[in-house]
Amino acid sequence: MTGRISRNMSTLRPFAAALVATLALSACGYKKTPPPAVVAAPPAWDAPVPVGTADVWPALDWWKGFGSAELDRLVADAKASNTDMAAAAARVTQAQAQLRIAGASLLPSLSFSGSGTTRRAGSGASTSGSATGSSNTAGGWNDTYAASLSASYEVDFWGANAAGEAAAAASLAASRFDQETVALTVTTGVATTYLQVLSLRDRLAVARSNLAIAEDVMGLVEARVNAGAGSDLDLAQQRTVVAQRRGAIPPLEQQAREQLTALAILLGKVPSGFQVAATSLASVGVPKVTAGLPSALLERRPDIKTAEARLSAADANIAVARAAFFPQVTLSASMALQQAAFGDLFSLSGAAYSLAASLVQTIFDGGQRAAQYDLSEAQQVELVQSYRAVILTALRDVEVALGSVDSLERQRVFQDDQVAQARRALELAQIQYRAGSGDLLSVLTAQQSLYAAVDAQAQIKLSALQAVVGLYKALGGGWQAGPQ
């Protein structure tokens, strides 16, 4: 038995040597080039940055800085059920499959075939079956069994297959960065919409409070008219104010419903019956703003990394197009076995081997390869400019967001003082009107000023919180690239 195994191994050596040779002839390979330095990041932001935060980057769970447990839960729901995020995850899976497809071209292909034939001598008739038949010569029948193993390998001398795999890998990275961009858009959208819902509820409370004030003043005017101390004109004017206050409520209610519906869609939920528990922005804190350094932005924003990955894919595609001008070299090896008895089929005593090499060079293709190369180069030039545009846009977004955060925070302080003064002015106007030392016009003016000031206060607070959300989005939401 040992001698037979030795003979079989000896017989296999030419075939094994051919396989080793095909794998040893590796490609010249594709060398990835780093992305060009298209924009020099400034050393610091021009917009005001809070002291002590210039080199700090937002936390990955930045939304927790608002101090709202409900917002935390909504973001978690969106990550689990948002349709855009689910679609982005599916695109990553597709890119992973494309990478495996591209990587398969770097490996040899192996195939096996087997057959069994039964033929009756002199009859001219034959029947083919599977390789599991047996030899039987009784009655003029002859059985023949055959098996073959073949391997082929395209030698990647010019790096075309390696470049194709690199392009697929870069496309996979781009898909992953796109997924992060979608996640950032969804989470900031959830935060922004949630804040809008609460702000509209605040504005509704303000509108109803102002309606109550207007109705109280109308009662006072009616009492003065009944006592003969007021005029019908005063009463008509105040009734007009009451009607205006009532008319301001339905549009705010409709906006609140619309924002609540939008929030439900972001969470992947049916809008009907969806509600949030919070009723006011008073329960939401303003997180500490952190800006990070401009130079870090290139590594922190997923859309920048997406553009960089697509540029790498374009560079690899140029290498593929360039390699198409050179001949293709393919090596192949095969081993064929044929025996009259199935039990002797794999004894290798009757094995036949073949080794082959082929070289294919396209001589004329009507300029197709040249056009493909020109197309790949033009696409790379376009992506370089797109990469530069994305970086410039990112720097602009952060500058604008930082400026908005600073400006709105100062506005909020001034508006709080304006509300306090408007409320005091209305109190004094009402006291004077009751005492008969003031006119209704002063009361009406004070009412209008207070209503406008309080409504503006609610809107400015919303804008200040949304500016913080916008800054987190501009900075990449705390996301950072991991090892690829």
Protein Blocks (a to p, Z undefined) as FASTA:
>chain_A
ZZmmmmmmmmmmmmmmmmmmmmmmccebjaddddddfbccdfbdfbdcdehilmpccdfk
lmlmnopaklmmmmmmmmmmpmklmmmmmmmmmmmmmmmmmmmmmpccddddddddddde
hklpacdddfkbccdfehhiacddddddddddddffkommmmmmmmmmmmmmmmmmmmmm
mmmmmmmmmmmmmmmmmmmmmmmmmmmmmmmmmmmmmmmmmmmmmnopacfklmmmmmmm
mmmmmmmmmmmmmmmmmmmmmmmmmnopafehpacfbfbfklpccddddebjfklmmmmp
mklmmmmmmmmmmmmmmmmmmmmmpccdddddddddddfbfklmmnommgccdddddddd
dfbgghmmmmmmmmmmmmmmmmmmmmmmmmmmmmmmmmmmmmmmmmmmmmmmmmmmmmmm
mmmmmmmmmmmmmnopacfklmmmmmmmmmmmmmmmmmmmmmmmmmmmmmmmmnonopac
ddZZ
